[in-house]
Amino acid sequence: MTIRSIAPTRFIPFSTADIIAMCRKDHGEQSPPVIDATDFERFAAMVGQVFHAEFKRDQDNLKKTYAEIDPDADTREVFTIEQTGEAKFIDLLKSVLNKANYEPISQQELEQAMTRSSLFNLRLKVDFDAFSEVLLFCRGQSVRQATVKSWFGLRSKDVEFINYDRVVVYVRYKSETTNDEKASADVRPGATLLKLFQNVPRADLEMLFPNTRPAMRMQDKLLIGIPALVSGGIVVTTKMGATLLLMSSMLGFWFGLRQEPVELNAANLTILCAGLGALGAYLWQQFSKFKNRQLLFLQQLTQNLYFKNLDNNAGVIYRLLNDAEDEEVKESVLAYYFLISAGPADKQTLDNTIEQWLASQWQCTMDFEIDDALHKLTRLGLVNQSGSTYSALPLSDAIFKLNEAWKNQWGQIV
């Protein structure tokens, strides 16, 4: 499989520790070095602590609003709570997803996915009428190539597809029951589900929904139908000839087309039972083939989802909060590092410098969020703005500022 990046995204595909190490490597190549490496690591750690404390508040708010709609809650409801927190939860969730650099998947992209061929040779159906709200978000997009086999492995071809590294799915079932009782048997009306998946082809977005069902493609119907017709003809001609002749004689007498009655003696009853038994065995065999084909499709769908599912419901919230916290830290550290190492700069120059450094030194093409990074640094008092030019506080002053901010806002338990 080959991977090729597409349009730049906001996501920084490196860990926080790697970003710090990358900055240290760049700093080590400068002559003379302009910052102390140990102090810079301390600065980055303190930035992480500050954002961790801030995201604890987001976590508490999300937990509180999600508690009302959590389908996996195992706590008792002591007081009757008016269910009004779902809209607030969605707003908080979207805010965290934006900080984690997720992008919304549009209705048009979802409709295109429903019409495209599945990469896994499956035809999938989703009952969207069962949902009152559907939201999808993705992070990290790339164009990949894979070899897909068909005709029982006798034929293969290379296909190119857009892959999402991460996909978040939020669905809320309607309060009233739907006609699709089988799909919603394990989900109460009005339930809210939150899921996180990895490595999802765009053409297979429909497999992520909880009521997805595999359906027969035309080639699958032919694969079952043609052998069934052939074997049915063989059964009729070889095992049911005498039975059909006997039954036609009986029907002819009953409808007045034949004068001579048919005697139901032991021999004729044996012929009749043998033919009907052969027909029953044939029909059961074809039904078993159909059900086995369905089970094969369900197995393929289950296997694909097993390796793609990362988390569910409340677990998704904690993962997203951790991702958002990491993105905030990485953006702030990069912006501060280049301001202090390269000197004061305007917003566009700083943005270009960071993006070119990532592209040339680390083969990473991305759209760095310079506005958000400078806003965070300015809010923390780590950079100063004079007109359109931004300058960073000296490293020692920045550490002192972060330490004071920590003491003033989180230094005591209230």
N, C-alpha and C positions, 0 to 999 in steps of 0.2 A: 504494500500500500504506500502510495506517495501522498504527501501533504503539501499544499501550497496556500499561503495566506491570501486573503482577499482584502476588501476595504479595511483600513485601519480602524481599530476599536479603542475604547478608553481603557480597557483592562490591561494592567501591567502584568505580563506573564512570568514574573519572577517572585520568589518569596521575599519577605522583608529582610531576612538574614542575607540573602544573596544581593539585594539592592545595596545594603551597607557594605558588603564585601566588594561589590563592583565599584562603589565610590572610593573605597580605600585603595583599590588597585589603580584607579585613575589618579588618585592623589599621590600614590607612590611613584607614578611616572612623571610627576611635575618636578621641576627643578628651579628654585628650591620649593619644598612643600610649603603651602600657605596655612595649613591647619594641623593641629595635633590629632593623630589618628585615634588615640585613646579617648581624648575629649569628644571627638566626633561620635564614637560609639556610645559614649555616655549620653550625649545629646539625643541620639536616635532612640536609645532606651527610654529616656524621660519623655520624649514625644509619644512613644508607644504607651507609656503609663497614663499620660494625660488623656489620650483618646480612649484607652481601656475604661477609665473612670467615666468618661462621657457616654460611652456606649452601654455602660451598666444601666444608665437611666433609660436608654432606648429599650434595653432588654426588659426592664421592669414594666415599662409601658406596654410593650408587645405582649408580655406574659399576661398582664392584667386584662387586656382587651381580647386576647385569644382564648382565655379561660372560659369565656361565655360560649364559644363555638368549637372548642377542642373536642373532636370525636373520640379521642383516646383518654379523656380525663377519667381518673379513678378515685377522685375525691367526691365527697358528698356535698350536695347543695343545701346549705343551712338556711340561707335567706333567699327569697324570691328576687331574682335580678331581672330587670327589664332588658330584653335583648336589643340593645341599641348600639352595642360596641363594634358591630361588624364593619360599618362604614369607616369608623375611626381606625380599626385594625388594618383595613386595606390601605388607607392613607399612610399609616406608619410603615406597612410592609413595602409600599412603593418607594418611600423615602430611603429605607435601608437598601433596597435593591439598587436604587440609583447611586447610593454611596459605594455599593459593591461593584459598580460599573456594569450592571446588567442592562440590557436593552429590551424594550417591549417587542413582542412578536405581533405584527399587525394581523388584522382579520384577513387581509388579502394573502399574506404569506400562509396562513392556516388553510385557506380555501385552496391555494395552489398545492399544498401538501396533500390534501384530500383527493386531488385529481391525478397526481403523479404516481408512477409505478413504485411500489415498495422495493427497497433494496434487498429485502429478505424474501422476495417472491411470495408475498402474502397480500391478499386483498382484505382490507380491514373496514369495518363499519362502526360508526360512532353515533349514538342517539343523542344529538345535541339538545333535543327537546326536553331531555331529563334535567338539564341544568338551567339555573336562573342566571348564573354568571360564570364566565370563563376568562381567565387571565393567564397569559404565557409570557415568560421572559427568558432571554438567552444571554450567554456571555461567551466570548471567544468563538469566532467563526473562521473556518478554513475550507478550502476546496480540496477534496481528497479523491483519490482513485482507488478502486478496488476491483478485484476479479470476481465476477458473479457466475456461478455455474447453473446450468439448466439442463433439461432433458436427462435427468438422472446422472448428471455429472459428465455426460458425453459432449456437452457443448459449454464453452465459457467465453465470456466477453469482458472487456474492461469498461467500467462505467465511472463517470465523474459526478460527484455529488457535493453539496454544501453540508458541512458537519458543524453542529453546535457542541462546544465543549461542555457547557452546562445549560440545563433548561429547568426552569421553575414553573410548575403548573399549579394554579389555584382554581378550584371549581367548587361551586355551591349548588347542591341539588335543589330542585323545586320543593316547596313545602308540601304540595299535593303529590300523591303517588302517580307514577307513569304507567303506561301500558307495558313497558319493558320490565316486568316483575323479576325475570331471571337475572338481569344485570344489576338490579338495585335491591336484591333480596338481602344482602348483607350491609346495606347502607340505609340508614333511617332517612325519611323525607326531611329536607332542609339541612342535611349534613354538609359540612365544609371540609374539604380535603386539600392538603398542601403537600406537594411532592417535589423532589429534586432528582434529576437524572443527569447522566454524563454521556458524552459521545453519541449524540442523537442525530442521524441524518435528517435533513429538513423534510425529505419526502416521507418520513416515517413518524411525523409528529402525532398522527392520530393514534399510534399504538400506546401513547402515554396516558390516555384517558381511562378512567376506572371501568367504564362500561364498553370498552372496545371488544368487538367480536370478529373472529376470522370468518370470511365468506368464501364461497367457491368461485374461482375464476373460470372462464370459459374452457381453458385447457384442462382444468381439473374435472369439470363436468364431462368433457369428452373422454378423459382418461378413465372415468368410471363408466360412462354411458356406453361407449363403443364395445368394450369387452362384455358389458352386461347384455347388450343386444345379441352379440355373437354366441355367448354361452347360453342365453335364453333360447336361441334358435336350436342349438344342439340339444338342450333338454327337451324341447317340444318334440323334435323329430326322433330322438332316440329313446326317451323314457316316457313320453306321454302320448305316443301315437295311438295305442290301444285304448287308453283312457279317453282321449278326445273322440275317437270313433264311437265308443260306448255312450258318452255323454251326448253326442250329436243325435244318436239313435233315440235316446230317451227324450230329448227335447223335441225331436221331430214327432214322436208319438203324442207327447203332451199338447203340442200346438196343432195337432190334426194333420200333419204333413206325412205321417206314416201310419198305416193301418195295423201293422203287426206290433204287439206290445213287446217290451224288452223285459226279460226275466232277470230279476236281481237275485241270482243264485250265488253260491260261495265263490265261484270263479270270477263272476262279474264284479262282486264286491271287492275281491282281492285286486282286480285290475284298477278299480276306481280308487281304492285307498292308496295303492302304489303310486298312481299318477299324481294324486293330490299331495302325497308325502313328498314326491320329487319336486313339485311346484313350491311347497312350503319351504323345503330345504334350499331351493334356489333363491327364493325371495329373502330368506334369512341371511344367506351368504352375501347377497348384494347390499342388504341393510348393514351388515357388519363391515363391509368394505367402506361404505359411506361414513359410518361412525368412526372407523379407524382413521380415515382421511381427516375427519374433523379433529380427532385427538392429536394427529400429527401436526396440524396447524396450531392448535392450542399449545402443544409442546414447544414449537418454534417460537411462538409469541412469549411464552413464559421464560424460556431460556434467554431470549434477547433482553427482556425486562429485568431478569435476575442480575445480570452483569451491568445493567445501566442504572438501576435504582441506587441512589446514594443515601437518601433519607426521606422520612415521612413526617408530616404534621409538625408537632412541636420541635422535633429534631432539626427540621429545615430552618426554623427560626434561628437556632443557635449557630448553625453553619453560616447562614447569611450574615449574622451579626459579626462573626469572626472574619468573614471575607471582607465586609465593609470596613471593619477596623483596620485590617491589613492594608487595604487600598488607600485609606486616609493617611496612614503612616508613611507608606511608600511615596505617595505624591508629595507630602510635606518634606520628607527627607531629601528627595531629589531636587525640589525647587530651592530649598535652603542651601544644599551643597553647591549648586551651580551659582547661586548668588554670592556665596562667600568665597568660592574658589576663582570664579571668573570676574567678579566685581559687579557693581550696580548695572542694571539693565532694565529696559522697558519690557512690557509683558510679551510682545511678539518676539523680540530677540531671545528672551529667556525660553520661550516655548520652542522656538526653532532649534536652539542650542541643545536642549534636552532630547528632542526627537531625533536630531541628527546624530547625537552621541549614541543613543540606543540603536539606531539603524546601522551606523558604521562600526561600532565596537561590539555590539551584541546581536546583530542581525534581527532586530525587533522593530517592525514598523507599526507604530501606534499613534493615536491622536491623544497626546498628553493633555490632561485637564488643567491648564495653567490657571484659569480663573478660580477654580475651586482650591487649588494648592495655595495660591497667593492669599485667598480669602482666609484660609485656615491659619496661615502664618501671621497674617495681619491681626487676626482676632486674638492670637496668643501673644501678640506684641513682639514677635521674633524678626519682623522686617519693618522697615520704614518706607513710606511712599512720599516722594517729592515730585509733584506733577505726574508725569507718566513713568517716572523712573523708580524702581524698587531697589532697596539696599538691605543687606542682612546685618543684624547685630553681630558683633564679634562673638566667637564661640563661647568664651567665658561668660559674657553678658547674657547670652541666650540660655545657658545652663542655669544661671542665677535667676533669670526671669521665669523659667519653667519651675524651678524649685519654689519660688515665691508663690506662683500660681497654684501649685499643688498644696502648699501650706494654707493658703487663704481659702481655697474652695473645697479641698478634700482632706485637710489635715486633721479634722476632728470628726467624731461620730455624733450626728445629731438625731 
